[in-house]
Amino acid sequence: MTGGARLFARYAFAPNELGYCGPADAAALFDLAATGITGTGITGIAKRFHGAWPYLAVLAELAGLDDPLDQRVVRAYWTGGPLLRQADRAAFGARLLAVIGPQAGHYWAHLTDDLLPEVTATHAFHVLGVYPWSRLLAAGRPEHPLRVLDMCRIRWGRVITRDQDHVVVSSRHLTWDGSRLGLSAPTQERVRIAVDGVSFVPDAGPGDWLALHWDWACERLSPVHLADLRHWTRWQLMATNSRLAGAGLKAGP
């Protein structure tokens, strides 16, 4: 099993377990992420993640790589990486629109030419740009859309303590001031790191930086991967805020 497939499973498990993305194969994703072994075809599972797979396929195509689950592609999509700097954003956006055009519908309703200035081959773009939640922030009750945006994006947290199947981490959450998204000062939150003692990061401890998706610890972040995740998160927030400002927030109270 390739490192890219296992990396995909580490980040895809949490939303899949919650029933938000992909087929009902959370057990297979968990086994692969935790052990590197699964008896289920991971490519078939990944292709049914209708949000993630087109990004992986198009980025691999533009990079001249045969496998959308190549570790370099998967890394770039979830946390950022060298391929994002090599890929032409305009070419990626145009190709993404061409790929998803035949399946366009309610799910892709917001992925239009208007979003091309905001596009990157990242999960952060899909969450903040394509999903409808950023457009609901000004509807009068921003708490729910803000929480969904915050939990669905990949965020980073530094371990403070570990308690069996949970860790307490210091992390930064999305904020909304009525016109712009931002990041809070570090606060503590408790997230899952294991199920019945089985973890994707079994030796994580105080001081480690972890990638978080929903309420789950996906992997330990190296200094390079942490820097990339921070960089592309801030880039996407800047791009999304530009769109929100251009919209004039006319739906606000």
ABEGO torsion letter per residue (X at the ends): XBAAAAAAAAAAAAAAAAGABEBBAAAAAAAAAAAGBBABBAAAAAAABAAAAAAAAAAAAAAGBABAABAAAAAAAAAEEAAAAABBAAAAAAAAAAAAAAABBAAAAABBAAAAAABBBBAAAAAAAABAAAAAAAAGBAAAAAAAAAAABBBBBBBABBBEABBBBBBBBBBBAGABBBBBBBBBBBBBABBGGBBABAABBBGBBBBBBEABBABBBBAAAAAAAAAAAAAAAAAAAAAAAAAGGAABX
